[in-house]
């Protein structure tokens, strides 16, 4: 499984960024930020 993967989440429209464990958490952060402020957020797997 990949639930131990680490993702770096970074917003392209502001300085928001964070590191989270698991793709589900990364996707949730992306969705939350997009819904809250309408920014485009990307995430990349880093480990
Ligand atoms: Zn943002």
mmCIF file of the protein (N, C-alpha, C, O) and its ligand, coordinates in Angstrom:
data_MODEL
# 
_entry.id   MODEL 
# 
loop_
_entity.id 
_entity.type 
_entity.pdbx_number_of_molecules 
1 polymer     1 
2 non-polymer 1 
# 
_entity_poly.entity_id                      1 
_entity_poly.type                           'polypeptide(L)' 
_entity_poly.nstd_linkage                   no 
_entity_poly.nstd_monomer                   no 
_entity_poly.pdbx_seq_one_letter_code       
;(UNK)(UNK)(UNK)(UNK)(UNK)(UNK)(UNK)(UNK)(UNK)(UNK)(UNK)(UNK)(UNK)(UNK)(UNK)(UNK)
(UNK)(UNK)(UNK)(UNK)(UNK)(UNK)(UNK)(UNK)(UNK)(UNK)(UNK)(UNK)(UNK)(UNK)(UNK)(UNK)
(UNK)(UNK)(UNK)(UNK)(UNK)(UNK)(UNK)(UNK)(UNK)(UNK)(UNK)(UNK)(UNK)(UNK)(UNK)
;
_entity_poly.pdbx_seq_one_letter_code_can   XXXXXXXXXXXXXXXXXXXXXXXXXXXXXXXXXXXXXXXXXXXXXXX 
_entity_poly.pdbx_strand_id                 A 
# 
loop_
_entity_poly_seq.entity_id 
_entity_poly_seq.num 
_entity_poly_seq.mon_id 
_entity_poly_seq.hetero 
1 1  UNK n 
1 2  UNK n 
1 3  UNK n 
1 4  UNK n 
1 5  UNK n 
1 6  UNK n 
1 7  UNK n 
1 8  UNK n 
1 9  UNK n 
1 10 UNK n 
1 11 UNK n 
1 12 UNK n 
1 13 UNK n 
1 14 UNK n 
1 15 UNK n 
1 16 UNK n 
1 17 UNK n 
1 18 UNK n 
1 19 UNK n 
1 20 UNK n 
1 21 UNK n 
1 22 UNK n 
1 23 UNK n 
1 24 UNK n 
1 25 UNK n 
1 26 UNK n 
1 27 UNK n 
1 28 UNK n 
1 29 UNK n 
1 30 UNK n 
1 31 UNK n 
1 32 UNK n 
1 33 UNK n 
1 34 UNK n 
1 35 UNK n 
1 36 UNK n 
1 37 UNK n 
1 38 UNK n 
1 39 UNK n 
1 40 UNK n 
1 41 UNK n 
1 42 UNK n 
1 43 UNK n 
1 44 UNK n 
1 45 UNK n 
1 46 UNK n 
1 47 UNK n 
# 
loop_
_struct_asym.id 
_struct_asym.entity_id 
A 1 
B 2 
# 
loop_
_chem_comp.id 
_chem_comp.type 
_chem_comp.mon_nstd_flag 
UNK 'L-peptide linking' . 
ZN  non-polymer         . 
# 
_pdbx_entity_nonpoly.entity_id   2 
_pdbx_entity_nonpoly.name        ? 
_pdbx_entity_nonpoly.comp_id     ZN 
# 
_pdbx_nonpoly_scheme.asym_id         B 
_pdbx_nonpoly_scheme.entity_id       2 
_pdbx_nonpoly_scheme.mon_id          ZN 
_pdbx_nonpoly_scheme.ndb_seq_num     1 
_pdbx_nonpoly_scheme.pdb_seq_num     101 
_pdbx_nonpoly_scheme.auth_seq_num    101 
_pdbx_nonpoly_scheme.pdb_mon_id      ZN 
_pdbx_nonpoly_scheme.auth_mon_id     ZN 
_pdbx_nonpoly_scheme.pdb_strand_id   A 
_pdbx_nonpoly_scheme.pdb_ins_code    . 
# 
loop_
_atom_site.group_PDB 
_atom_site.id 
_atom_site.type_symbol 
_atom_site.label_atom_id 
_atom_site.label_alt_id 
_atom_site.label_comp_id 
_atom_site.label_asym_id 
_atom_site.label_entity_id 
_atom_site.label_seq_id 
_atom_site.pdbx_PDB_ins_code 
_atom_site.Cartn_x 
_atom_site.Cartn_y 
_atom_site.Cartn_z 
_atom_site.occupancy 
_atom_site.B_iso_or_equiv 
_atom_site.pdbx_formal_charge 
_atom_site.auth_seq_id 
_atom_site.auth_comp_id 
_atom_site.auth_asym_id 
_atom_site.auth_atom_id 
_atom_site.pdbx_PDB_model_num 
ATOM   1   N  N  . UNK A 1 1  ? 0.840   -1.196 0.000  1.00 0.00 ? 1   UNK A N  1 
ATOM   2   C  CA . UNK A 1 1  ? 0.000   0.000  0.000  1.00 0.00 ? 1   UNK A CA 1 
ATOM   3   C  C  . UNK A 1 1  ? 0.878   1.250  0.000  1.00 0.00 ? 1   UNK A C  1 
ATOM   4   O  O  . UNK A 1 1  ? 2.084   1.177  0.238  1.00 0.00 ? 1   UNK A O  1 
ATOM   5   N  N  . UNK A 1 2  ? 0.270   2.370  -0.264 1.00 0.00 ? 2   UNK A N  1 
ATOM   6   C  CA . UNK A 1 2  ? 1.018   3.615  -0.373 1.00 0.00 ? 2   UNK A CA 1 
ATOM   7   C  C  . UNK A 1 2  ? 0.602   4.606  0.706  1.00 0.00 ? 2   UNK A C  1 
ATOM   8   O  O  . UNK A 1 2  ? 0.853   5.803  0.567  1.00 0.00 ? 2   UNK A O  1 
ATOM   9   N  N  . UNK A 1 3  ? -0.021  4.140  1.764  1.00 0.00 ? 3   UNK A N  1 
ATOM   10  C  CA . UNK A 1 3  ? -0.533  5.092  2.750  1.00 0.00 ? 3   UNK A CA 1 
ATOM   11  C  C  . UNK A 1 3  ? 0.568   5.703  3.606  1.00 0.00 ? 3   UNK A C  1 
ATOM   12  O  O  . UNK A 1 3  ? 0.295   6.576  4.430  1.00 0.00 ? 3   UNK A O  1 
ATOM   13  N  N  . UNK A 1 4  ? 1.824   5.253  3.421  1.00 0.00 ? 4   UNK A N  1 
ATOM   14  C  CA . UNK A 1 4  ? 2.929   5.866  4.150  1.00 0.00 ? 4   UNK A CA 1 
ATOM   15  C  C  . UNK A 1 4  ? 3.668   6.885  3.295  1.00 0.00 ? 4   UNK A C  1 
ATOM   16  O  O  . UNK A 1 4  ? 4.676   7.446  3.724  1.00 0.00 ? 4   UNK A O  1 
ATOM   17  N  N  . UNK A 1 5  ? 3.182   7.118  2.117  1.00 0.00 ? 5   UNK A N  1 
ATOM   18  C  CA . UNK A 1 5  ? 3.814   8.101  1.242  1.00 0.00 ? 5   UNK A CA 1 
ATOM   19  C  C  . UNK A 1 5  ? 3.709   9.496  1.831  1.00 0.00 ? 5   UNK A C  1 
ATOM   20  O  O  . UNK A 1 5  ? 2.744   9.828  2.519  1.00 0.00 ? 5   UNK A O  1 
ATOM   21  N  N  . UNK A 1 6  ? 4.723   10.310 1.548  1.00 0.00 ? 6   UNK A N  1 
ATOM   22  C  CA . UNK A 1 6  ? 4.732   11.696 2.014  1.00 0.00 ? 6   UNK A CA 1 
ATOM   23  C  C  . UNK A 1 6  ? 4.540   12.603 0.805  1.00 0.00 ? 6   UNK A C  1 
ATOM   24  O  O  . UNK A 1 6  ? 5.160   12.412 -0.241 1.00 0.00 ? 6   UNK A O  1 
ATOM   25  N  N  . UNK A 1 7  ? 3.679   13.583 0.968  1.00 0.00 ? 7   UNK A N  1 
ATOM   26  C  CA . UNK A 1 7  ? 3.397   14.504 -0.126 1.00 0.00 ? 7   UNK A CA 1 
ATOM   27  C  C  . UNK A 1 7  ? 3.670   15.944 0.296  1.00 0.00 ? 7   UNK A C  1 
ATOM   28  O  O  . UNK A 1 7  ? 3.377   16.350 1.421  1.00 0.00 ? 7   UNK A O  1 
ATOM   29  N  N  . UNK A 1 8  ? 4.232   16.690 -0.624 1.00 0.00 ? 8   UNK A N  1 
ATOM   30  C  CA . UNK A 1 8  ? 4.437   18.115 -0.416 1.00 0.00 ? 8   UNK A CA 1 
ATOM   31  C  C  . UNK A 1 8  ? 3.341   18.851 -1.170 1.00 0.00 ? 8   UNK A C  1 
ATOM   32  O  O  . UNK A 1 8  ? 3.255   18.790 -2.397 1.00 0.00 ? 8   UNK A O  1 
ATOM   33  N  N  . UNK A 1 9  ? 2.511   19.542 -0.412 1.00 0.00 ? 9   UNK A N  1 
ATOM   34  C  CA . UNK A 1 9  ? 1.392   20.277 -0.990 1.00 0.00 ? 9   UNK A CA 1 
ATOM   35  C  C  . UNK A 1 9  ? 1.781   21.741 -1.066 1.00 0.00 ? 9   UNK A C  1 
ATOM   36  O  O  . UNK A 1 9  ? 2.195   22.329 -0.066 1.00 0.00 ? 9   UNK A O  1 
ATOM   37  N  N  . UNK A 1 10 ? 1.651   22.333 -2.244 1.00 0.00 ? 10  UNK A N  1 
ATOM   38  C  CA . UNK A 1 10 ? 2.046   23.729 -2.394 1.00 0.00 ? 10  UNK A CA 1 
ATOM   39  C  C  . UNK A 1 10 ? 1.032   24.468 -3.274 1.00 0.00 ? 10  UNK A C  1 
ATOM   40  O  O  . UNK A 1 10 ? 0.581   23.968 -4.305 1.00 0.00 ? 10  UNK A O  1 
ATOM   41  N  N  . UNK A 1 11 ? 0.695   25.689 -2.816 1.00 0.00 ? 11  UNK A N  1 
ATOM   42  C  CA . UNK A 1 11 ? -0.250  26.508 -3.560 1.00 0.00 ? 11  UNK A CA 1 
ATOM   43  C  C  . UNK A 1 11 ? 0.507   27.357 -4.580 1.00 0.00 ? 11  UNK A C  1 
ATOM   44  O  O  . UNK A 1 11 ? 1.559   27.922 -4.283 1.00 0.00 ? 11  UNK A O  1 
ATOM   45  N  N  . UNK A 1 12 ? -0.045  27.432 -5.772 1.00 0.00 ? 12  UNK A N  1 
ATOM   46  C  CA . UNK A 1 12 ? 0.593   28.225 -6.820 1.00 0.00 ? 12  UNK A CA 1 
ATOM   47  C  C  . UNK A 1 12 ? 0.228   29.703 -6.710 1.00 0.00 ? 12  UNK A C  1 
ATOM   48  O  O  . UNK A 1 12 ? 0.846   30.548 -7.358 1.00 0.00 ? 12  UNK A O  1 
ATOM   49  N  N  . UNK A 1 13 ? -0.759  30.007 -5.902 1.00 0.00 ? 13  UNK A N  1 
ATOM   50  C  CA . UNK A 1 13 ? -1.277  31.378 -5.852 1.00 0.00 ? 13  UNK A CA 1 
ATOM   51  C  C  . UNK A 1 13 ? -1.004  32.098 -4.534 1.00 0.00 ? 13  UNK A C  1 
ATOM   52  O  O  . UNK A 1 13 ? -1.316  33.282 -4.407 1.00 0.00 ? 13  UNK A O  1 
ATOM   53  N  N  . UNK A 1 14 ? -0.433  31.414 -3.564 1.00 0.00 ? 14  UNK A N  1 
ATOM   54  C  CA . UNK A 1 14 ? -0.007  32.054 -2.331 1.00 0.00 ? 14  UNK A CA 1 
ATOM   55  C  C  . UNK A 1 14 ? 1.100   31.201 -1.726 1.00 0.00 ? 14  UNK A C  1 
ATOM   56  O  O  . UNK A 1 14 ? 1.579   30.254 -2.350 1.00 0.00 ? 14  UNK A O  1 
ATOM   57  N  N  . UNK A 1 15 ? 1.500   31.546 -0.504 1.00 0.00 ? 15  UNK A N  1 
ATOM   58  C  CA . UNK A 1 15 ? 2.664   30.867 0.071  1.00 0.00 ? 15  UNK A CA 1 
ATOM   59  C  C  . UNK A 1 15 ? 2.294   29.663 0.904  1.00 0.00 ? 15  UNK A C  1 
ATOM   60  O  O  . UNK A 1 15 ? 3.132   29.115 1.620  1.00 0.00 ? 15  UNK A O  1 
ATOM   61  N  N  . UNK A 1 16 ? 1.060   29.254 0.817  1.00 0.00 ? 16  UNK A N  1 
ATOM   62  C  CA . UNK A 1 16 ? 0.626   28.089 1.572  1.00 0.00 ? 16  UNK A CA 1 
ATOM   63  C  C  . UNK A 1 16 ? 1.336   26.831 1.099  1.00 0.00 ? 16  UNK A C  1 
ATOM   64  O  O  . UNK A 1 16 ? 1.379   26.543 -0.097 1.00 0.00 ? 16  UNK A O  1 
ATOM   65  N  N  . UNK A 1 17 ? 1.885   26.092 2.037  1.00 0.00 ? 17  UNK A N  1 
ATOM   66  C  CA . UNK A 1 17 ? 2.455   24.795 1.704  1.00 0.00 ? 17  UNK A CA 1 
ATOM   67  C  C  . UNK A 1 17 ? 2.513   23.943 2.955  1.00 0.00 ? 17  UNK A C  1 
ATOM   68  O  O  . UNK A 1 17 ? 2.564   24.457 4.073  1.00 0.00 ? 17  UNK A O  1 
ATOM   69  N  N  . UNK A 1 18 ? 2.504   22.652 2.757  1.00 0.00 ? 18  UNK A N  1 
ATOM   70  C  CA . UNK A 1 18 ? 2.620   21.762 3.905  1.00 0.00 ? 18  UNK A CA 1 
ATOM   71  C  C  . UNK A 1 18 ? 3.041   20.383 3.429  1.00 0.00 ? 18  UNK A C  1 
ATOM   72  O  O  . UNK A 1 18 ? 2.953   20.050 2.247  1.00 0.00 ? 18  UNK A O  1 
ATOM   73  N  N  . UNK A 1 19 ? 3.494   19.604 4.376  1.00 0.00 ? 19  UNK A N  1 
ATOM   74  C  CA . UNK A 1 19 ? 3.892   18.235 4.090  1.00 0.00 ? 19  UNK A CA 1 
ATOM   75  C  C  . UNK A 1 19 ? 2.953   17.311 4.842  1.00 0.00 ? 19  UNK A C  1 
ATOM   76  O  O  . UNK A 1 19 ? 2.764   17.460 6.050  1.00 0.00 ? 19  UNK A O  1 
ATOM   77  N  N  . UNK A 1 20 ? 2.375   16.377 4.148  1.00 0.00 ? 20  UNK A N  1 
ATOM   78  C  CA . UNK A 1 20 ? 1.392   15.495 4.771  1.00 0.00 ? 20  UNK A CA 1 
ATOM   79  C  C  . UNK A 1 20 ? 1.708   14.044 4.434  1.00 0.00 ? 20  UNK A C  1 
ATOM   80  O  O  . UNK A 1 20 ? 2.412   13.740 3.471  1.00 0.00 ? 20  UNK A O  1 
ATOM   81  N  N  . UNK A 1 21 ? 1.171   13.172 5.253  1.00 0.00 ? 21  UNK A N  1 
ATOM   82  C  CA . UNK A 1 21 ? 1.321   11.746 5.019  1.00 0.00 ? 21  UNK A CA 1 
ATOM   83  C  C  . UNK A 1 21 ? 0.074   11.204 4.339  1.00 0.00 ? 21  UNK A C  1 
ATOM   84  O  O  . UNK A 1 21 ? -1.039  11.333 4.850  1.00 0.00 ? 21  UNK A O  1 
ATOM   85  N  N  . UNK A 1 22 ? 0.280   10.600 3.188  1.00 0.00 ? 22  UNK A N  1 
ATOM   86  C  CA . UNK A 1 22 ? -0.841  9.952  2.514  1.00 0.00 ? 22  UNK A CA 1 
ATOM   87  C  C  . UNK A 1 22 ? -1.475  10.806 1.439  1.00 0.00 ? 22  UNK A C  1 
ATOM   88  O  O  . UNK A 1 22 ? -1.678  12.008 1.608  1.00 0.00 ? 22  UNK A O  1 
ATOM   89  N  N  . UNK A 1 23 ? -1.784  10.158 0.327  1.00 0.00 ? 23  UNK A N  1 
ATOM   90  C  CA . UNK A 1 23 ? -2.374  10.871 -0.796 1.00 0.00 ? 23  UNK A CA 1 
ATOM   91  C  C  . UNK A 1 23 ? -3.750  11.449 -0.448 1.00 0.00 ? 23  UNK A C  1 
ATOM   92  O  O  . UNK A 1 23 ? -4.114  12.528 -0.916 1.00 0.00 ? 23  UNK A O  1 
ATOM   93  N  N  . UNK A 1 24 ? -4.501  10.729 0.368  1.00 0.00 ? 24  UNK A N  1 
ATOM   94  C  CA . UNK A 1 24 ? -5.844  11.194 0.715  1.00 0.00 ? 24  UNK A CA 1 
ATOM   95  C  C  . UNK A 1 24 ? -5.781  12.533 1.438  1.00 0.00 ? 24  UNK A C  1 
ATOM   96  O  O  . UNK A 1 24 ? -6.575  13.430 1.155  1.00 0.00 ? 24  UNK A O  1 
ATOM   97  N  N  . UNK A 1 25 ? -4.831  12.672 2.382  1.00 0.00 ? 25  UNK A N  1 
ATOM   98  C  CA . UNK A 1 25 ? -4.686  13.933 3.103  1.00 0.00 ? 25  UNK A CA 1 
ATOM   99  C  C  . UNK A 1 25 ? -4.251  15.049 2.171  1.00 0.00 ? 25  UNK A C  1 
ATOM   100 O  O  . UNK A 1 25 ? -4.713  16.183 2.296  1.00 0.00 ? 25  UNK A O  1 
ATOM   101 N  N  . UNK A 1 26 ? -3.361  14.731 1.237  1.00 0.00 ? 26  UNK A N  1 
ATOM   102 C  CA . UNK A 1 26 ? -2.909  15.735 0.278  1.00 0.00 ? 26  UNK A CA 1 
ATOM   103 C  C  . UNK A 1 26 ? -4.077  16.227 -0.569 1.00 0.00 ? 26  UNK A C  1 
ATOM   104 O  O  . UNK A 1 26 ? -4.250  17.426 -0.786 1.00 0.00 ? 26  UNK A O  1 
ATOM   105 N  N  . UNK A 1 27 ? -4.865  15.281 -1.037 1.00 0.00 ? 27  UNK A N  1 
ATOM   106 C  CA . UNK A 1 27 ? -6.007  15.659 -1.877 1.00 0.00 ? 27  UNK A CA 1 
ATOM   107 C  C  . UNK A 1 27 ? -7.033  16.462 -1.082 1.00 0.00 ? 27  UNK A C  1 
ATOM   108 O  O  . UNK A 1 27 ? -7.684  17.357 -1.622 1.00 0.00 ? 27  UNK A O  1 
ATOM   109 N  N  . UNK A 1 28 ? -7.175  16.136 0.211  1.00 0.00 ? 28  UNK A N  1 
ATOM   110 C  CA . UNK A 1 28 ? -8.129  16.871 1.034  1.00 0.00 ? 28  UNK A CA 1 
ATOM   111 C  C  . UNK A 1 28 ? -7.660  18.312 1.243  1.00 0.00 ? 28  UNK A C  1 
ATOM   112 O  O  . UNK A 1 28 ? -8.463  19.243 1.196  1.00 0.00 ? 28  UNK A O  1 
ATOM   113 N  N  . UNK A 1 29 ? -6.349  18.490 1.477  1.00 0.00 ? 29  UNK A N  1 
ATOM   114 C  CA . UNK A 1 29 ? -5.809  19.840 1.629  1.00 0.00 ? 29  UNK A CA 1 
ATOM   115 C  C  . UNK A 1 29 ? -6.025  20.652 0.358  1.00 0.00 ? 29  UNK A C  1 
ATOM   116 O  O  . UNK A 1 29 ? -6.417  21.817 0.418  1.00 0.00 ? 29  UNK A O  1 
ATOM   117 N  N  . UNK A 1 30 ? -5.771  20.038 -0.778 1.00 0.00 ? 30  UNK A N  1 
ATOM   118 C  CA . UNK A 1 30 ? -5.962  20.711 -2.059 1.00 0.00 ? 30  UNK A CA 1 
ATOM   119 C  C  . UNK A 1 30 ? -7.412  21.152 -2.213 1.00 0.00 ? 30  UNK A C  1 
ATOM   120 O  O  . UNK A 1 30 ? -7.692  22.292 -2.584 1.00 0.00 ? 30  UNK A O  1 
ATOM   121 N  N  . UNK A 1 31 ? -8.319  20.243 -1.925 1.00 0.00 ? 31  UNK A N  1 
ATOM   122 C  CA . UNK A 1 31 ? -9.744  20.552 -2.081 1.00 0.00 ? 31  UNK A CA 1 
ATOM   123 C  C  . UNK A 1 31 ? -10.185 21.625 -1.106 1.00 0.00 ? 31  UNK A C  1 
ATOM   124 O  O  . UNK A 1 31 ? -10.950 22.521 -1.464 1.00 0.00 ? 31  UNK A O  1 
ATOM   125 N  N  . UNK A 1 32 ? -9.700  21.536 0.142  1.00 0.00 ? 32  UNK A N  1 
ATOM   126 C  CA . UNK A 1 32 ? -10.083 22.521 1.153  1.00 0.00 ? 32  UNK A CA 1 
ATOM   127 C  C  . UNK A 1 32 ? -9.598  23.917 0.787  1.00 0.00 ? 32  UNK A C  1 
ATOM   128 O  O  . UNK A 1 32 ? -10.343 24.891 0.899  1.00 0.00 ? 32  UNK A O  1 
ATOM   129 N  N  . UNK A 1 33 ? -8.343  24.010 0.350  1.00 0.00 ? 33  UNK A N  1 
ATOM   130 C  CA . UNK A 1 33 ? -7.794  25.323 0.019  1.00 0.00 ? 33  UNK A CA 1 
ATOM   131 C  C  . UNK A 1 33 ? -8.478  25.903 -1.215 1.00 0.00 ? 33  UNK A C  1 
ATOM   132 O  O  . UNK A 1 33 ? -8.782  27.095 -1.266 1.00 0.00 ? 33  UNK A O  1 
ATOM   133 N  N  . UNK A 1 34 ? -8.713  25.063 -2.192 1.00 0.00 ? 34  UNK A N  1 
ATOM   134 C  CA . UNK A 1 34 ? -9.395  25.522 -3.396 1.00 0.00 ? 34  UNK A CA 1 
ATOM   135 C  C  . UNK A 1 34 ? -10.809 25.998 -3.072 1.00 0.00 ? 34  UNK A C  1 
ATOM   136 O  O  . UNK A 1 34 ? -11.273 27.002 -3.614 1.00 0.00 ? 34  UNK A O  1 
ATOM   137 N  N  . UNK A 1 35 ? -11.484 25.279 -2.196 1.00 0.00 ? 35  UNK A N  1 
ATOM   138 C  CA . UNK A 1 35 ? -12.855 25.649 -1.836 1.00 0.00 ? 35  UNK A CA 1 
ATOM   139 C  C  . UNK A 1 35 ? -12.871 26.924 -1.003 1.00 0.00 ? 35  UNK A C  1 
ATOM   140 O  O  . UNK A 1 35 ? -13.801 27.725 -1.107 1.00 0.00 ? 35  UNK A O  1 
ATOM   141 N  N  . UNK A 1 36 ? -11.846 27.116 -0.177 1.00 0.00 ? 36  UNK A N  1 
ATOM   142 C  CA . UNK A 1 36 ? -11.818 28.260 0.733  1.00 0.00 ? 36  UNK A CA 1 
ATOM   143 C  C  . UNK A 1 36 ? -11.412 29.543 0.026  1.00 0.00 ? 36  UNK A C  1 
ATOM   144 O  O  . UNK A 1 36 ? -12.069 30.570 0.194  1.00 0.00 ? 36  UNK A O  1 
ATOM   145 N  N  . UNK A 1 37 ? -10.348 29.504 -0.757 1.00 0.00 ? 37  UNK A N  1 
ATOM   146 C  CA . UNK A 1 37 ? -9.824  30.740 -1.338 1.00 0.00 ? 37  UNK A CA 1 
ATOM   147 C  C  . UNK A 1 37 ? -9.741  30.687 -2.863 1.00 0.00 ? 37  UNK A C  1 
ATOM   148 O  O  . UNK A 1 37 ? -9.374  31.677 -3.496 1.00 0.00 ? 37  UNK A O  1 
ATOM   149 N  N  . UNK A 1 38 ? -10.077 29.545 -3.455 1.00 0.00 ? 38  UNK A N  1 
ATOM   150 C  CA . UNK A 1 38 ? -10.124 29.458 -4.906 1.00 0.00 ? 38  UNK A CA 1 
ATOM   151 C  C  . UNK A 1 38 ? -8.766  29.412 -5.577 1.00 0.00 ? 38  UNK A C  1 
ATOM   152 O  O  . UNK A 1 38 ? -8.637  29.731 -6.759 1.00 0.00 ? 38  UNK A O  1 
ATOM   153 N  N  . UNK A 1 39 ? -7.740  29.009 -4.813 1.00 0.00 ? 39  UNK A N  1 
ATOM   154 C  CA . UNK A 1 39 ? -6.399  28.937 -5.387 1.00 0.00 ? 39  UNK A CA 1 
ATOM   155 C  C  . UNK A 1 39 ? -6.158  27.589 -6.040 1.00 0.00 ? 39  UNK A C  1 
ATOM   156 O  O  . UNK A 1 39 ? -6.857  26.607 -5.791 1.00 0.00 ? 39  UNK A O  1 
ATOM   157 N  N  . UNK A 1 40 ? -5.126  27.585 -6.897 1.00 0.00 ? 40  UNK A N  1 
ATOM   158 C  CA . UNK A 1 40 ? -4.713  26.328 -7.533 1.00 0.00 ? 40  UNK A CA 1 
ATOM   159 C  C  . UNK A 1 40 ? -3.605  25.699 -6.703 1.00 0.00 ? 40  UNK A C  1 
ATOM   160 O  O  . UNK A 1 40 ? -2.565  26.319 -6.481 1.00 0.00 ? 40  UNK A O  1 
ATOM   161 N  N  . UNK A 1 41 ? -3.814  24.512 -6.259 1.00 0.00 ? 41  UNK A N  1 
ATOM   162 C  CA . UNK A 1 41 ? -2.857  23.831 -5.384 1.00 0.00 ? 41  UNK A CA 1 
ATOM   163 C  C  . UNK A 1 41 ? -2.395  22.547 -6.058 1.00 0.00 ? 41  UNK A C  1 
ATOM   164 O  O  . UNK A 1 41 ? -3.165  21.821 -6.687 1.00 0.00 ? 41  UNK A O  1 
ATOM   165 N  N  . UNK A 1 42 ? -1.108  22.306 -5.896 1.00 0.00 ? 42  UNK A N  1 
ATOM   166 C  CA . UNK A 1 42 ? -0.548  21.079 -6.459 1.00 0.00 ? 42  UNK A CA 1 
ATOM   167 C  C  . UNK A 1 42 ? 0.124   20.289 -5.352 1.00 0.00 ? 42  UNK A C  1 
ATOM   168 O  O  . UNK A 1 42 ? 0.487   20.850 -4.319 1.00 0.00 ? 42  UNK A O  1 
ATOM   169 N  N  . UNK A 1 43 ? 0.291   18.999 -5.558 1.00 0.00 ? 43  UNK A N  1 
ATOM   170 C  CA . UNK A 1 43 ? 1.083   18.237 -4.610 1.00 0.00 ? 43  UNK A CA 1 
ATOM   171 C  C  . UNK A 1 43 ? 1.940   17.229 -5.354 1.00 0.00 ? 43  UNK A C  1 
ATOM   172 O  O  . UNK A 1 43 ? 1.571   16.709 -6.407 1.00 0.00 ? 43  UNK A O  1 
ATOM   173 N  N  . UNK A 1 44 ? 3.085   16.980 -4.769 1.00 0.00 ? 44  UNK A N  1 
ATOM   174 C  CA . UNK A 1 44 ? 4.016   16.023 -5.358 1.00 0.00 ? 44  UNK A CA 1 
ATOM   175 C  C  . UNK A 1 44 ? 4.452   15.038 -4.288 1.00 0.00 ? 44  UNK A C  1 
ATOM   176 O  O  . UNK A 1 44 ? 4.612   15.399 -3.122 1.00 0.00 ? 44  UNK A O  1 
ATOM   177 N  N  . UNK A 1 45 ? 4.640   13.809 -4.691 1.00 0.00 ? 45  UNK A N  1 
ATOM   178 C  CA . UNK A 1 45 ? 5.117   12.810 -3.746 1.00 0.00 ? 45  UNK A CA 1 
ATOM   179 C  C  . UNK A 1 45 ? 6.606   13.023 -3.525 1.00 0.00 ? 45  UNK A C  1 
ATOM   180 O  O  . UNK A 1 45 ? 7.373   13.141 -4.480 1.00 0.00 ? 45  UNK A O  1 
ATOM   181 N  N  . UNK A 1 46 ? 7.006   13.070 -2.268 1.00 0.00 ? 46  UNK A N  1 
ATOM   182 C  CA . UNK A 1 46 ? 8.418   13.317 -1.967 1.00 0.00 ? 46  UNK A CA 1 
ATOM   183 C  C  . UNK A 1 46 ? 9.070   12.135 -1.267 1.00 0.00 ? 46  UNK A C  1 
ATOM   184 O  O  . UNK A 1 46 ? 10.292  12.117 -1.125 1.00 0.00 ? 46  UNK A O  1 
ATOM   185 N  N  . UNK A 1 47 ? 8.308   11.160 -0.829 1.00 0.00 ? 47  UNK A N  1 
ATOM   186 C  CA . UNK A 1 47 ? 8.867   9.979  -0.180 1.00 0.00 ? 47  UNK A CA 1 
ATOM   187 C  C  . UNK A 1 47 ? 7.850   8.850  -0.183 1.00 0.00 ? 47  UNK A C  1 
ATOM   188 O  O  . UNK A 1 47 ? 8.133   7.764  0.322  1.00 0.00 ? 47  UNK A O  1 
HETATM 189 ZN ZN . ZN  B 2 .  ? -3.326  29.636 -1.829 1.00 0.00 ? 101 ZN  A ZN 1 
# 
